[in-house]
Amino acid sequence: MEFQISPDVAHLFAGAVAAYIRDHADSVWLNDKSELWNELWTTFRDADTATVTVSHEVGVLMFWVWTSPRWWRDRQTWEYVKSHLRPQWMRQMPPKVSARIEAREQS
């Protein structure tokens, strides 16, 4: 999956990913996917261009980070970053996944 974003947006997302990882450090689910979570975090943390690329499997994890403002320093930052990443993410997800996610977010 490829995202066109500025490095500041990437770094803000990386901060939220780190907060999510810290909060779920004792989770078996997260630990089973620790390599993928680390790839997600380091890719966005180290972004220095307008394009960020992650595997589809890693991209799926992005959803968990923006489902709640809890992982973000404030609601405005959460909404700002989500407005840049979520639309691109939804376009790259299979229609079946996108429809399920939209239904979940509306309920």
N, C-alpha and C positions, 0 to 999 in steps of 0.2 A: 504494500500500500504506500502511496506517495502523497505527501502533504505539502502544499505551498503555503508557507508561513514565515514570518520574520523570526529571527533568533530570539527576540524577547518573548514572543508567544511560546516558542519551544521551551525556553528556560522556565517560564512560569508553569507550563505543563509538567516539566520534569520535577519541579518542586512539589507539585500535587501528587505525582507518582511516588516520590520518596515518602511523603506523609502517609499515603495509602499503604505502602509497604511496611513502614514502621508500625502502623496501627494494626496490621494483620500479621505481624511477625510470627505469632504463635499458631497461625492457621495452617493446617495440613494442606489445604487446597493451594494456598499461596506458595508454600514451601515445595510442593510438587512441581510447581511451575516457576521456580526461582530463577532459572536461566532466562526464561522468557521475560519475566518482570525486570530483571537486570538489563536485558537488551532494550526494553522499552525505556527505562529510566536513562541509561547511558546514551542512547540515540538522541533523545530530546535534550539531555543535559549538554551534550557535546555539539549540538547543532550550531553551525557558524555560517550557514548559507540559507537561502530561501526555500530549499527543498529538503524534506526529511523523508526517508524511506525506511519502512519496517516490513517484516513479513506479515502475511495475512494473519497467521496465528498470533503474533505479537499485537497486531492491530486490533484484534478482537478484545484484548485486555483493556484497551483504552476506554471502552464503554464503562467499565467499573469505576474508573477514576472520575468521570464527570456525572455519575448518577446522583451525586450528593455534593452540596457545597461544603460538607464537613472536612474534606481534604484540602480545602483552599484557604488562603489567608483572609479572604473576604469574599462576599457574594459578587461584588462587582468584577473582581478578577476571574472568578469562576465563570460568570456569564460572558465576559470578554473572550477568554480562551475558548470556551465551548462554541461561541459564535464563529470562530475561525476553523476549528477542527471538526466539529460534529457534521456540518453539511458535506464536507469532503469525505468524511468517514462513511456517511450514509450512502453517498453515490458509489462507493467502492464495495459496499456490502451486497451480498446477494439479496434480491427483492424479498425473499421469504424472511430473512433475518431482519431486514429493515422494517418490514411490516410488523413483525413481532415486537420490536423495540419501540416503534411509534405507539403501538397499542398499549404497551406497558407504561410508557411515559405519560399517556393521556389518562390512565386510570388512577 
